Amino acid sequence: MKLGATYKTYLRDFLNYLAIERGFSEHTKEAYQRDLLRYLLFMQERFESLTAASSGAVREFMILLGDLGLESATLARNLSAIRSLHKFLITEKILTRNVAEDVDLPRPTHYLPSVLTLEETDRLLMATQPEQGSPEKYSLRDRAILELMYATGLRVSEATGLVQQNLFLDAGFVRVFGKGSKERLVPVGSSAAAWVKKYQTELRVRLMNKDSEDALFLNHRGKKLSRMTVFNIVRSNALRAGLTKEISPHTLRHTFATHLLEGGADLRAVQEMLGHSSIRATQIYTHIDRAFLKEVHKSFHPRG
């Protein structure tokens, strides 16, 4: 999805103002652009121009960012950028009041799991590699499931529920059945796809037996991997990686969303990939084209 002419002008003029009159660096300008592009895409779906925007809409946008787990400092940065944009448009005689001025940061309504940095994520994934001279055992499976969960943001139940026939790795998608058996297609980056294929051809075929199901991830008995086993895989590799944060499978889902959003990904696309089903998270969003989702994932996910 792209900005229309009106909203594109808002962003272009504001960024020029930051560079020319405020002397902001290219790096700072790019940070403003990422944050404001997501905001303007959100507002564009609701209003023909920002002249019709309301405090309620700004507040709703901030709540959605909070629901996706962005940290307080990131939320504050986003709100500051929004206020600055509106203030600039007032000086340009485009707006008459700053509807973002009275909007406060959303208060956390529930516990949010830890988010891993890029460096911590790499350490977690690399921890699955067996030490030199040690048997490989299930390390290939563990690497594949961690790569896939970070690449897709799947819930642990969705990951353990994956079956062979719902993998379209060459096309870059997996079919997932989420809460309430709601179906969605989620993009998969090339790195995760490669590890899953390697697991399928080198280890899964050895774990299978005559009683095996079509489940993608199997245990030593050839049965579908349990959620508790995945929890133990995450925790044991986090310890091996020297990570001191409280880490669970949901941490990877949270990290997936945060890294996409921090990279500047479209809010609607991230919502769609996560399969959010709350009224607040989905009512204002329309159907997202699959090609668009794949492009967002490829462009903004660190391992896309």
C-alpha positions in Angstrom: 0.0 0.0 0.0 1.3 3.5 -0.9 0.6 7.0 0.2 -1.7 9.1 -1.9 -0.7 12.5 -3.2 -2.0 14.5 -0.3 -0.4 12.3 2.4 2.8 12.0 0.4 3.1 15.8 0.3 2.7 16.0 4.1 5.6 13.6 4.6 7.8 15.0 1.8 7.5 18.6 3.0 8.0 17.7 6.7 11.2 15.7 5.9 12.5 18.6 3.8 11.9 20.9 6.8 13.8 18.6 9.1 16.8 18.5 6.7 16.9 22.1 5.6 15.6 24.1 8.6 16.4 21.8 11.5 19.6 20.4 10.1 18.7 16.8 11.0 21.1 14.0 9.8 20.0 11.6 7.1 19.9 8.8 9.7 17.5 10.9 11.9 15.4 11.8 8.9 15.1 8.1 8.0 13.9 7.3 11.5 11.2 9.9 11.2 10.2 8.7 7.8 9.7 5.1 9.0 7.6 6.1 12.0 5.5 8.6 10.1 4.9 6.5 7.0 3.2 3.8 9.1 1.1 6.5 10.9 0.1 8.2 7.6 -0.9 4.9 6.0 -3.1 4.3 9.0 -4.7 7.7 8.8 -5.1 7.6 5.1 -7.5 4.6 5.4 -9.7 6.7 7.7 -9.5 10.3 6.4 -9.1 11.9 3.0 -6.7 14.3 4.6 -5.3 15.1 8.1 -7.6 18.1 8.3 -10.3 15.6 9.3 -8.2 13.7 11.7 -9.2 13.4 15.4 -7.4 12.8 18.7 -9.3 9.6 18.9 -7.7 8.3 15.7 -4.2 9.2 16.9 -5.0 7.5 20.3 -6.2 4.4 18.5 -3.1 4.2 16.4 -0.9 4.4 19.5 -2.9 1.7 21.3 -2.4 -0.6 18.3 1.3 0.0 18.5 1.2 -0.8 22.2 -0.8 -3.9 21.6 1.9 -5.1 19.2 4.4 -4.9 22.0 6.6 -1.9 21.1 8.6 -0.7 24.1 7.8 2.6 25.9 10.8 4.4 24.4 9.7 3.5 20.9 6.1 4.5 21.6 7.3 7.8 22.9 9.5 8.3 19.8 6.5 7.6 17.5 4.2 10.0 19.4 6.8 12.7 19.4 7.2 12.4 15.6 3.4 12.5 15.1 3.2 15.6 17.3 6.0 17.3 15.4 4.4 16.5 12.0 1.1 18.0 13.1 2.8 21.1 14.6 4.7 21.6 11.3 1.4 21.4 9.3 -0.1 24.1 11.6 2.8 26.4 10.8 2.2 25.7 7.1 -1.5 26.7 7.6 -2.7 23.2 6.6 -4.0 22.3 10.0 -5.6 24.6 12.7 -4.9 22.4 15.8 -2.6 19.7 16.9 -4.9 16.7 17.6 -1.9 14.7 18.8 -1.0 17.1 21.6 -3.5 15.7 24.1 -2.8 12.0 23.3 -0.9 10.2 26.0 1.2 7.0 25.7 -0.9 3.9 26.1 -0.6 2.2 29.4 0.4 -1.5 29.3 -2.8 -3.5 29.8 -1.1 -6.8 30.2 2.3 -8.4 30.6 4.5 -8.1 27.5 7.2 -10.8 27.0 10.8 -9.8 26.5 11.9 -8.9 23.0 15.3 -10.1 21.7 17.7 -7.8 19.9 19.1 -8.8 16.5 22.3 -9.9 18.2 20.5 -11.9 20.8 18.3 -13.6 18.2 21.4 -14.6 16.2 23.0 -16.0 19.4 19.8 -18.0 20.2 19.7 -19.5 16.7 23.4 -20.3 16.6 23.1 -22.0 20.0 21.4 -25.0 18.4 24.7 -25.9 16.6 26.3 -28.9 18.4 29.7 -28.4 19.9 32.6 -29.8 17.9 32.7 -33.6 18.4 29.2 -33.8 19.9 26.5 -35.8 18.2 24.0 -33.7 16.1 21.0 -35.5 17.4 18.0 -33.1 17.2 19.9 -29.8 16.6 18.8 -29.6 13.0 15.1 -29.9 14.0 15.6 -27.3 16.8 17.3 -24.9 14.5 14.5 -25.3 11.9 11.7 -24.7 14.4 13.4 -21.6 16.0 14.2 -20.2 12.5 10.6 -20.7 11.4 9.0 -19.2 14.5 11.2 -16.1 14.3 10.6 -15.8 10.6 6.8 -16.1 10.8 5.7 -15.0 14.3 3.7 -18.2 14.7 2.1 -19.1 18.1 3.7 -22.3 19.5 0.4 -24.2 18.9 0.5 -23.1 15.3 4.1 -24.2 14.8 3.5 -27.6 16.3 0.3 -28.0 14.3 2.1 -27.5 10.9 1.7 -30.4 8.5 3.7 -31.2 5.4 0.8 -30.4 3.0 0.5 -26.9 4.3 4.1 -25.9 3.5 4.7 -23.9 0.3 8.4 -23.1 0.9 9.4 -22.6 -2.7 6.6 -20.0 -3.0 7.7 -18.5 0.4 4.5 -19.3 2.4 3.1 -21.6 5.1 -0.6 -22.1 5.6 -1.5 -21.7 9.3 -4.7 -22.5 11.3 -4.8 -20.1 14.2 -7.3 -19.4 17.0 -10.8 -20.6 16.1 -9.3 -22.5 13.2 -8.9 -19.3 11.3 -6.8 -19.9 8.2 -4.1 -17.5 7.0 -1.0 -17.6 4.7 2.2 -16.3 6.3 5.3 -15.4 4.4 8.5 -17.3 5.1 12.0 -15.9 4.4 14.6 -17.8 2.5 16.8 -18.5 5.6 14.0 -20.3 7.5 12.8 -22.1 4.4 16.3 -23.4 3.8 16.6 -24.7 7.4 13.2 -26.4 7.2 14.0 -28.1 3.9 17.3 -29.3 5.4 15.5 -30.7 8.4 12.9 -32.4 6.2 15.5 -34.2 4.0 18.2 -35.0 6.6 16.4 -35.6 9.9 12.7 -35.8 9.6 12.9 -38.8 7.3 14.9 -40.6 10.0 12.5 -39.7 12.8 9.5 -41.0 10.8 8.0 -44.5 11.4 4.9 -46.4 10.3 2.8 -44.6 12.9 4.1 -41.1 12.1 1.6 -38.4 11.4 1.9 -35.7 8.7 3.2 -33.2 11.3 6.2 -31.3 10.3 8.1 -31.3 13.6 8.5 -34.8 15.1 9.9 -36.1 18.4 12.2 -39.1 18.9 9.2 -41.4 18.7 8.1 -40.0 15.3 5.1 -38.2 16.9 4.1 -34.6 16.6 6.3 -32.4 18.8 4.5 -31.1 21.9 4.2 -27.5 23.0 6.2 -28.2 26.1 9.0 -29.7 24.1 9.2 -26.5 22.0 9.2 -24.5 25.3 12.2 -26.6 26.5 14.0 -26.2 23.1 13.7 -22.4 23.4 14.7 -22.3 27.1 17.7 -24.7 26.8 19.1 -22.9 23.8 18.6 -19.5 25.4 20.7 -20.8 28.4 23.4 -22.1 26.0 23.4 -18.7 24.3 24.0 -17.0 27.7 20.7 -15.0 27.5 19.5 -14.0 30.9 16.0 -12.7 29.9 12.9 -14.7 30.5 12.4 -16.3 27.1 9.6 -18.5 25.9 8.3 -19.5 22.4 6.1 -16.4 22.6 9.2 -14.2 22.8 10.0 -15.2 19.3 6.5 -14.1 18.1 6.9 -10.8 20.0 10.4 -10.3 18.5 9.2 -11.1 15.0 6.6 -8.3 15.2 8.9 -5.8 16.9 11.7 -6.3 14.4 9.3 -5.8 11.5 7.8 -2.7 13.0 11.1 -1.2 14.0 12.2 -1.7 10.4 9.2 0.3 9.2 6.8 -2.4 8.1 3.2 -1.6 7.4 1.0 -2.0 10.5 -1.8 -3.7 8.7 0.6 -6.3 7.2 2.1 -7.2 10.6 -1.4 -7.6 12.1 -2.3 -9.9 9.2 0.8 -12.0 9.6 0.2 -12.3 13.3 -3.4 -13.4 12.8 -4.7 -11.1 15.4 -8.4 -11.6 16.0 -9.5 -9.0 18.6 -12.0 -6.5 17.4 -9.7 -3.6 18.1 -6.9 -5.2 16.1 -8.9 -6.1 13.0 -12.1 -4.1 12.6 -10.4 -1.2 10.9 -8.3 -3.3 8.6 -9.2 -4.6 5.2 -8.0 -7.8 3.4 -4.3 -7.7 2.6 -3.0 -9.0 -0.7 -0.6 -11.9 -0.3 2.0 -10.5 -2.7 2.0 -7.3 -0.5 2.5 -9.4 2.7 5.4 -11.2 1.1 7.0 -8.0 -0.1 6.7 -6.4 3.4 8.3 -9.5 5.0 11.1 -9.6 2.4 11.8 -5.9 2.8 11.6 -5.5 6.6 12.3 -8.8 8.3 16.0 -9.1 9.2 16.1 -12.7 7.8 13.6 -12.1 5.0 
